[in-house]
Amino acid sequence: MFLTDKYRSLLPPHHHHSDAAPPKPSSRRRQQLLTGKAARFDAALAARLRGLLPPPASSSSPLAALARLTDLLALTLAEAAPALAGEGDAAAVAAHLDAGVALLDACNAITARLERLRRRRLLARFALHLLASQPSTGRARAGAALADRDDRSSSASPPPPLPSLPFDQPRGRLSAAARVLVAVNAVSSLAGAAAAAVLREGFLDAIAFPRVSGGDFPWAEPFNAVSSHLSALAVSSASEVDAVDEAVEKLASVLDGKGGADEAAVRAAAQEVERRTEELTARLDRLSEAVNGVFRAALGLRNAELGSFMDALRFEEILSGSTARLTHVEVKVEDLKNKAQEYEIYGLKPFFSSVHFRDNSFILLDEGHGIIRHLLAA
């Protein structure tokens, strides 16, 4: 095949002046590209899941373990967008849009809980400040601050319940896009279950940690191991929130002691509250940063899915001949490069300067930003 013939094969069919059918992309080449992207995505996810096992010593902290899993979810979402590019499975992408909204809602609900915990932490620190600055007169005010901290009704409106992120493993043969989205849904569901358990959303025995069955996914084994570990950790380990609550309860009990509180007992209880509060502060900040990362990555994936879905609709409109309202079509040079590689074309500059490019109403608008405009016939 001549080089110009290869470039002509990239043009829309109704612009070919020859009766000969344009060459079809190599099915083997296309399959290699799609399989390669999915395989790299699966391998990266499996490696990251194994990185959580065996957990380091710091992972005995439920909040720390949740933050690490949240980081993994953000990376999975960020890498899903390029892994979906060019897959063409509009049905799988459309089906995932609702799940993407639920994940964004979950991020907002978790953030609301973290802010509520921060408020309770500030009241505990205010009580410590009163005890330190007013040793003789501050005890009553410190006790009132601790009581206000534990009075849930005194807070603003309670945070919304965490949205459910169930994982329903599909059966049968899956496209490359569907496989990527199965991984996204599985990790999202695992992070949601871990958040509900660590933040004490309902009864622990009612929280379902997801599992992946079968050997179709190379990341299934480490995923199930991480799921089992987090489930056991949530049941067996008290979180930093529980530790602060216990320390605050002890301090409040000492301050409420009949006949006057022992100075040494108050000091020891206050020091324990301060130590536990500092630990909680660091973990809350770390988790909040991780949740913000998931929110940004989920938005990015959703925008990519919406763009891919709209591109598919426009492409179908063009193919069906419904172009009455269209005056032009804009194409990204990067997308054209990816498509050209399926025809084993690895350089587009000769195409941009060719007669075929000009005679078929193509214009390179901005080479720096990589935009091509194709003018449609009136």
N, C-alpha and C positions, 0 to 999 in steps of 0.2 A: 504494500500500500504506500502511495506517495504521501509525503508529509502534508501537502495541501488537502488531500483526500481525508486524512485523519482529522484535520481541523474542521473540514466541512461536515463531518459526522456529528459535531457538537451543535450545529445549527438546528433550529426547529424544522420538522419535516416539511412544512408547507413552503419553506424558503429554498428548498433544493430545486435546481433547474433541471436536474437529470432525472430520468425515469428510474434509474437504478436505486434500489433501497439502500439507505445508509447502513453502514456496518454496525452490528450490535456489539455492545461491550462484551468482553470476554467473561463468560459466566464463571469461569474458574478464577479469574482475577478478582471479580467482584466478591465472590464467596471468600476468597483469601482475605480481602480487606475487612469484610464484616466479621469473619471469624477471628481475625487478628485483634480487632478492637475489643470484642467481647472477651476474648481470652486474657488480654492484658488487664482489663477491668476486673475480671474474676480473680486473677492471680494477685493483683494489688490488694483487693479486699481480703483475700485469704491470709496474706502476709500480715496485714494490719490486725486482723482478728487474732492471729497467733501471737502478735506482739503484746496482747493483753494477757497471755498465758505463758508461763506461770506468772501471776501478778506480782509486782514488786511489793515490798513491805508497805509502802504507802497506800496500796490498794485495799488494805484492811479497813480503810476509811470508806464508808459507803458514798459520801459526797465526792471524794477523790475518784473513786471508781466510776461514778456517774459522769464526772467531768471528762474523763478519758474516753468513755464510750461516746459522749456527745461530740468530742473532737473527731472521732472516727466517723460519726454520722455526717459531720460537716464535710469531711474529705470525700466521703462516698457521694454525697450530693453534688459536690463541685466537679467530680470526675464523671458523673453520669451525663452531664450536658454534652461534652464532646464525644462521649461514647455513643450517644444517640444520634449524632449528626449523620445524615445521609442514610439512615436505616429504612425510612419509608413506611414504618408500621404505624399509620395514623390512628388505628383503633387502639393499640396499646397505649399510645401517648394520651389520647383522649380519655381513656379509662383511668389514667393516673392523675388527671387534673384535680379530681375531687379529693384524692388522698393527699395531694400537695396542699390543698386548703386546710385539711384537718391537721397537718403537721405545723403549718403556720399558726393555727389556733392553739395548738399544744405549746408552742414556743411562748406565745403571749400569756397563756395560763401559768406556765412555769415561772415566767418573769414576775407575774403578779404575786406568786407565792414567795419568791425570793425577796421581793420588796417588803412583804409582810414580815418575813423573818428578820429583815434588816431593822424594821421599826421596833420589833421586840428586843433586838440586840441593843439598839440605842437607849431604850428605857432601862435595860440592865446596866449599861455603862453610866447612865445618869444617876442611878442609885449608888453605884460605886463612887462617883464624883461627890455626891452628898456625904457619904460616909467619910471620905478622905478630907474634904474641905471643912466639914462641920461635925467633928467627932462627937460633940456633946449634944447638939440639937438636931443633927441631920438624920438620926435614925428613924424617926417617925415619917419624915418625908421620903426617905429611902424605901421604907416599907410600903408606902403608898404607891411609889413608882413601880415597885415589883408587883404589887397587886394590879395596877393598871396594865402592866405587861401581860399578866395572865388572864386579864378580863377580855376574852375574845370579842365580846359585844361592844367594847369601847373602841375597837378598831373601825376603820372605814368599812364599806361593804365587803363582805367576804369574797375571796377570789373565785372566779368561775371554775367549775369542775374541769379536770383534765379531760380533753377529748379522747375518746377511745381510738387507738391505732391498731386495729386487729390485722393479723397477717393470715391471709387465705392463700395457701400455696396452689398455684394453678397446675393442672395436669396436661399431659400431651406435649406435642412438639411446640416449641416456642421460638419466636423470631429473636434475633440478636437484641432488638430493642426491648422486647418483653422480658428477656433474661436479665438485662440491666435493671429494669424497673422492679423485678422480683427481689433483687438484692436491696434496692432502695427501700422497698416496703418492709422487708424483713428487718433491716437495721433500724428503720424508723420505729417499728413495732417494739423491738427490743429496748430501744432507748425510752420509749413511752412507758413500758412496763417498769423499767428500772426507776424512772422518775417517780412514778406513782408509789412504788415501794419505799424508796428512800425518803420522799417527802410525805410519807404516811397518808396517801390518798386512799382511804377505805381500809378494809381488812386485808392483811397480807395474803391470807389463804385464798382470797378471791381474785388476786392479780395473776393473770395468765402470762407467763413468760413464753414467747414463741419458740418453736423448734422447726427445723427444716428436715423433711424426710427424703429418703432416696439418695442416690449418688449422682444426680444430674448436675449438681453445683459443686465446684471444687472448694468453695468456702463453707460448705454445709457443716463439716465436722468441727472446725474451730468455732463456727457460729454457735453450734449447740453446746460446746464446752463453755464458752463465755456466758451463754444464757443460764446454764446450770450453776456456774460460779456466782453470778449476780443474784440469782434466786436464793441460793444458800446464804450469801452474804447479807441480804436484806433481812432474812429471818434470824440469823445468829448474831449479828453485830448491831450494837446501838450506834445510831448516827451521832454526829456532832451536835445536832439539834437536841437530841435526847440528853446528851451529856450536859449541855447548858441548862436545860430545863431542870435536870436533877440538882445541879449546883445551885441554881436560883432558888429552888424549893427549900434546899437546906439552909441557905442564907436567910430566907424569909422566916423559916421556923426559928432560927436563932434570934432574929430581931423581935419576934413575937413572944419570946420566952418570958414567962411570968417571973416577977421579982427582979427584972433587969437582966440584960444580956451580958454574958461574960465577954470582956474585951478581947481576950485571946481567941475565943471561939468566933467572934464576929470577924476578926482580922483574918483568921484561917479560911472561913467561909467566903469572905470577899475575895481573897487571893485565888481561891479555886474558881469563882465565877469569872474573874478577870482572865485567868489562864484559858478557861474553856471558851470564853467569848472571843479572845484573840484567835484561837484555832478556827472557830466558826467563821470569823470575818474573812480570813484568807481563803477558806474553802468556798464561801458564798461568792466572793469576787471571782474566783477561778471558774466556778460553774456558770455564773452570769456571763462571763466573757465567752465561754463555750456555747451557751445557748444563743447568744447574739450571732456567733459564727454560723450556727445551723440556720438561723432565720435568714441571714444574707444568702447562704448557699441555696436554701429552699426557694427563695425568691428568684435567684438566678436560674435555677433549673426550671421553675414554672415559666419564666419569661422565655427561655429557650424552647420549652414545649409549646407554648402559645405561638411563638414565631414559626416553629416547624409545622404546626397544625394549620396556620393561616397560609403558609407557603404551599402546603399540599392542596388546600382549597383553591387557591389562585391557579395552581398548575392544572387542577381538574377543570376549572373554568376555561382556561386557555385551550385545553385539549378538546373540550366539548364545543368549542367555537363561540362560547358566550363572552365575547370580548367587546361588546358594543360600548361599554362604559370605560374601557381601557384604552389609553392613548400610548402607553409605554409600559415596559417591564424593566425593573432594575435588578441586576444580578451582582452578587459579590464576587470579586475576582478569586477569593479564596475558595468559594463554593465551586467555581468553574475549574479551578486547579484540581480539586478533589475528583470532580467528574472526569476531567481529562485523563487522570491517571488510570481510570478504568479502561481507557483506550490506548494506554501505554504512551501517553504524551506527557512530557515532563518539562516543557517550556512553552509559554504562551506568547512571548513577544513577537515571533514571526506571524502568529495568527492576528494579533492586534494591528499589524502593519500590512496585512494581506488584502487583496481585492475582495475576497469573500466576506471579510469582516465589514468593509465599507459598503459593499453593494447590497448587503442584507440588513441595512439600517441599524448597525451597531455603532455606539459611540462610547469611547472610553472617557467617562466624565472626570474621574479623579483617580489617577494611578496611585497617588500616595495613600488614599483611603480605600482604593480597590473597588470602584463602583463602575459597572457597565450598564448603559441604558440601551434597550432595544425598542425602537419605534415601531408601533403596530400600524398596519395599513388602515386607512380610514374607511 
